[in-house]
Amino acid sequence: MSDFSVLVTGACGEIGQALVQGLAKKGGYRIVTTDLMPLPDAIKSLAAEHVQGDLVYRVKQFYAYDFDVIFHLAASLSSKAEVATEEAHRINVEGTMQLLMMAAFKSERRGKAVKFIFPSSIAAYGMPDVAAKRKAGRVKEGEWNNPHTMYGANKLYCEKLGEYYGSFYGQRHLDEDPPVMLDFRAIRFPGLISAFTLPSGGTSDYGPEMLHAAAQGKPYACFVREDAKISFMAMPDAIKALLTITDAPKEGLTSHVYNIDAFSLTAGEFRDWAMRSFPGAVVTFEPNRRRQGIVDSWPEDVDDSLARADWGWQPDYDVRRFFEDYFLPEIRKRYANKPSLRSVE
């Protein structure tokens, strides 16, 4: 059997690098990557081909390919998108729209659905205030879809575009044989944390930033309140989710969009782990009004029962295993030969 042909956009990002490694480890894929940047050394040998450049202007090039699966990871993330809203819309919406059109065309042309895997976000939710957030508890996919950010609005709209191309595109053919449509599957991720790449300034990065600073003996001023709470996930679980939903039989899926969850933490609880793991760590709380407002609009927790029922979602890392078996061992290695605080094993 020949390898499945896979496109990974945004391959140089945190999720992209981890996904390319996960696909290569699993085997059976011919991996084509694309990003604004050249591939980092860690994954350069794993891609059969890399297309460098702005995705919006590169999509036409991909009409010459025959992809079985598209993992569309390229995006302008939450904090950056709030500063450059027009550019965020161009990248997040126009780029997605162009890829969806290409995947829809290819699905109909070859008579076999292209799987389009889309990482959405808890940013698609929008809680009006902290009181409502706390009262809401675990939020289902169809609740509180009132994003407060450009990034969240982009993600929610792209989910709807995916649903359209996956269910309704081609209604002009209703009097004929229905066309083969693309197979759109989206996951609303919580805050993702990688032990192997540095935080990139995202809105949910205060947790890992805090631990990286503590490991180096550097003080850290957290940009959200001590009681700020959202859900998080270890990067290996994110990759597990992407691969699992890709392999799930379509007939078992009852939705195009799924929540997934692992654990929820307050910023204060991150501080507690930093203090226990690196005695003498200095962590203060100096909330940034804009970034705090974004975090306050995201739910404290999400209900992922639909993903568990439809495609067997189950995280491997709860909060204790995340810190003790995954994150802390790796950042200790990273800073082992640098001046740092004495850590507690």
C-alpha positions in Angstrom: 0.0 0.0 0.0 1.4 3.4 -0.9 1.9 6.1 1.7 -0.9 8.5 2.4 0.0 12.0 1.2 -0.3 14.6 3.9 0.0 18.4 4.0 1.0 20.1 7.2 0.7 23.9 7.2 2.4 26.0 9.9 4.9 23.1 10.2 7.5 25.2 12.0 5.2 26.1 14.9 5.0 24.2 18.2 2.1 22.0 17.1 3.5 21.6 13.6 6.9 20.3 14.7 5.3 17.9 17.1 2.8 16.7 14.6 5.4 16.1 11.9 7.4 14.0 14.4 4.3 12.1 15.3 3.4 11.4 11.7 6.9 10.2 11.0 6.9 8.0 14.0 3.6 6.4 13.1 4.8 5.8 9.5 2.8 5.4 6.3 2.8 9.1 5.3 4.5 11.1 2.7 4.7 14.5 4.5 4.6 17.8 2.6 5.1 20.8 4.9 4.7 24.5 4.4 5.5 27.6 6.5 6.8 31.1 6.2 10.1 29.8 7.6 12.5 27.1 6.6 12.1 23.8 8.5 14.0 23.6 11.7 16.7 20.9 11.9 14.5 18.8 14.3 12.1 17.9 11.5 14.0 18.8 8.3 14.7 15.1 7.5 11.1 14.0 8.1 9.4 16.0 5.4 9.5 14.7 1.8 9.1 18.3 0.6 8.9 21.7 2.1 7.2 24.7 0.5 8.3 28.0 2.0 6.2 31.1 1.7 2.9 32.9 2.5 0.2 30.2 2.4 -2.4 32.5 1.0 -0.3 32.9 -2.1 0.9 29.3 -2.2 -2.4 27.4 -2.2 -2.8 27.4 -6.0 0.5 25.5 -6.1 -1.1 22.7 -4.1 -3.8 22.0 -6.7 -1.1 19.9 -8.4 -0.9 17.6 -5.4 -3.2 14.8 -4.4 -3.4 15.0 -0.6 -5.3 12.5 1.4 -5.2 14.6 4.6 -4.6 18.3 5.3 -3.6 19.4 8.7 -4.1 23.1 8.6 -2.1 24.5 11.6 -1.0 27.9 10.1 -2.5 30.8 12.0 -1.9 34.2 13.6 -2.3 33.5 17.3 -4.4 35.3 19.8 -2.1 38.0 21.2 -0.6 38.9 17.8 -4.0 38.8 16.2 -5.3 41.5 18.6 -2.5 43.9 17.5 -2.7 43.2 13.7 -6.4 42.3 13.2 -6.5 42.8 9.4 -3.4 40.6 8.9 -4.8 38.0 11.3 -8.0 37.8 9.3 -6.0 37.4 6.0 -4.0 34.6 7.5 -6.6 32.9 9.6 -9.7 33.2 7.3 -8.4 33.8 3.8 -5.8 31.1 4.1 -8.3 28.6 5.5 -10.9 29.5 2.9 -8.4 28.9 0.1 -7.3 25.5 1.4 -11.0 24.5 2.0 -11.8 25.4 -1.6 -8.8 23.4 -2.9 -9.8 20.3 -0.7 -13.4 20.6 -1.8 -12.4 20.7 -5.5 -10.0 17.7 -5.0 -12.6 15.7 -3.1 -15.2 16.1 -5.9 -12.7 15.7 -8.7 -11.3 12.4 -7.5 -14.5 11.0 -5.9 -12.8 10.5 -2.5 -13.0 12.9 0.4 -9.9 14.7 1.5 -9.7 14.8 5.3 -9.3 18.4 6.5 -8.1 18.5 10.1 -8.5 21.9 11.7 -7.1 22.9 15.2 -9.6 25.3 16.6 -9.5 26.8 20.1 -11.2 27.6 23.4 -10.9 31.2 22.0 -14.1 30.4 20.0 -15.9 30.8 23.3 -16.7 34.1 24.9 -17.8 34.5 28.5 -19.3 37.9 29.4 -17.7 38.2 32.8 -15.8 36.2 35.5 -19.0 35.4 37.4 -20.6 33.9 34.3 -17.4 32.0 33.6 -17.4 30.4 37.1 -21.1 29.6 37.0 -20.9 28.0 33.5 -18.5 25.2 34.6 -17.8 22.7 31.9 -18.9 24.3 28.6 -20.3 22.2 25.6 -19.4 22.9 22.0 -22.7 24.8 21.3 -22.6 27.1 24.3 -21.2 30.6 24.7 -20.0 30.9 21.1 -19.4 34.6 21.4 -15.7 35.1 21.0 -14.1 38.3 22.3 -11.0 38.3 20.1 -10.2 38.4 16.4 -8.4 35.0 16.8 -11.5 33.5 18.4 -13.9 35.0 15.8 -11.6 33.7 13.0 -11.6 30.2 14.5 -15.4 30.1 15.0 -16.0 31.4 11.4 -13.6 28.8 9.9 -15.4 26.1 11.8 -18.6 27.2 10.1 -16.8 27.3 6.7 -15.6 23.8 7.3 -19.1 22.6 8.2 -20.4 24.3 5.0 -17.8 22.7 2.7 -18.2 19.3 4.5 -22.0 19.2 4.4 -23.6 21.8 2.1 -21.1 22.8 -0.6 -22.4 21.6 -4.0 -26.1 22.0 -3.3 -26.3 23.1 -6.9 -26.2 19.4 -7.6 -29.2 18.4 -5.5 -31.1 17.2 -8.6 -28.1 15.1 -9.6 -25.9 12.6 -7.9 -24.5 14.4 -4.8 -20.9 15.4 -5.0 -18.2 13.9 -2.8 -17.4 16.6 -0.2 -14.4 17.1 2.0 -14.3 15.5 5.4 -13.9 18.4 7.9 -12.9 17.6 11.5 -12.1 20.3 14.0 -10.7 20.1 17.6 -11.1 23.0 20.0 -7.8 22.8 21.9 -7.2 24.2 25.4 -3.9 26.0 26.2 -1.2 23.7 24.8 2.2 23.3 26.5 5.3 21.7 25.0 8.3 20.7 27.0 10.6 20.9 23.9 9.9 24.3 22.4 9.9 27.7 24.1 6.7 29.6 24.8 6.0 32.0 22.0 4.1 34.7 23.8 0.6 33.3 23.4 -2.2 34.3 25.7 -2.1 31.0 27.5 1.7 30.9 27.8 1.9 32.4 31.3 2.1 28.9 32.8 5.1 27.6 30.9 6.7 31.0 30.9 6.6 30.9 34.7 8.2 27.5 34.9 10.9 28.4 32.4 11.8 31.5 34.3 11.9 29.6 37.7 14.2 27.0 36.2 16.6 29.7 35.2 16.4 31.6 38.5 14.7 34.5 36.9 11.9 36.5 38.4 8.6 36.3 36.6 5.7 38.8 36.5 2.6 36.9 35.5 0.3 38.9 33.2 -2.9 37.4 34.6 -4.4 37.3 38.1 -3.6 34.5 40.5 -7.2 33.2 40.2 -7.3 33.2 36.4 -8.3 29.7 35.3 -8.5 27.9 32.0 -7.9 24.3 30.7 -4.5 23.1 29.5 -3.0 20.1 27.7 0.4 18.5 27.2 1.5 18.6 23.6 1.8 14.8 23.3 -1.9 14.6 24.0 -2.7 17.3 21.4 -0.8 15.2 18.8 -2.6 12.0 20.0 -5.9 13.8 19.5 -5.1 15.0 16.0 -4.0 11.5 14.9 -6.9 9.8 16.6 -9.6 12.0 15.1 -7.9 11.6 11.7 -8.2 7.8 11.9 -11.7 7.7 13.4 -14.4 6.2 11.0 -16.6 9.0 9.6 -19.8 7.1 10.3 -19.0 7.3 14.0 -18.7 11.1 14.1 -21.8 13.1 15.1 -20.2 16.5 14.8 -17.6 18.4 12.8 -16.3 20.2 15.9 -15.1 18.6 19.2 -13.9 19.9 22.5 -11.0 18.0 24.2 -9.8 18.5 27.7 -7.0 17.3 30.0 -6.8 19.5 33.2 -7.6 23.0 34.4 -5.3 25.1 36.5 -5.2 28.6 38.0 -2.2 30.8 37.5 -1.7 30.5 41.3 -1.5 26.7 41.0 1.2 27.1 38.3 3.0 29.4 40.8 2.7 26.6 43.4 4.3 24.1 41.1 7.1 26.5 40.3 7.8 27.2 44.0 7.8 23.5 44.9 10.0 22.5 42.0 12.4 25.4 42.1 12.8 26.7 45.7 13.4 30.4 45.8 11.5 31.1 42.6 10.1 34.6 42.5 6.7 34.9 40.9 4.5 38.0 41.1 1.2 38.9 39.5 0.9 42.0 37.4 -2.2 41.5 35.3 -2.2 43.1 31.8 -5.7 44.4 31.3 -6.0 43.3 27.7 -4.6 39.8 28.1 -6.4 39.3 31.4 -9.6 40.2 29.6 -9.0 37.6 26.9 -8.3 34.8 29.5 -11.4 35.9 31.5 -13.5 35.3 28.3 -12.4 31.7 28.0 -14.2 29.0 30.0 -12.6 27.5 33.1 -13.2 24.0 31.7 -14.8 22.3 28.7 -17.1 19.3 28.3 -15.3 16.8 26.0 -17.9 14.0 26.4 -18.7 14.1 22.7 -15.1 13.4 21.7 -14.9 10.6 24.3 -18.1 9.0 23.0 -17.5 9.4 19.2 -13.8 8.7 18.8 -12.5 7.4 22.1 -10.7 10.6 23.3 -8.8 10.1 26.5 -5.8 12.2 27.6 -2.7 10.4 28.8 -1.5 13.3 31.0 -3.4 14.5 34.1 -2.0 17.5 36.0 0.4 15.5 38.1 1.8 13.4 35.3 2.1 16.5 33.1 4.4 18.1 35.6 6.3 15.2 37.0 6.7 12.9 34.0 6.7 15.4 31.1 7.3 19.1 31.6 9.6 19.4 34.6 12.1 16.7 33.6 12.6 18.3 30.2 13.1 21.9 31.4 15.5 20.7 34.0 17.5 19.1 31.2 17.3 22.3 29.1 18.8 24.4 31.9 21.0 21.8 33.6 24.3 23.5 32.6 23.1 27.0 33.1 23.1 29.1 36.4 19.7 28.4 37.9 17.9 27.8 41.2 18.3 24.5 42.9 15.4 22.3 41.8 13.6 19.6 43.9 13.5 16.3 42.1 
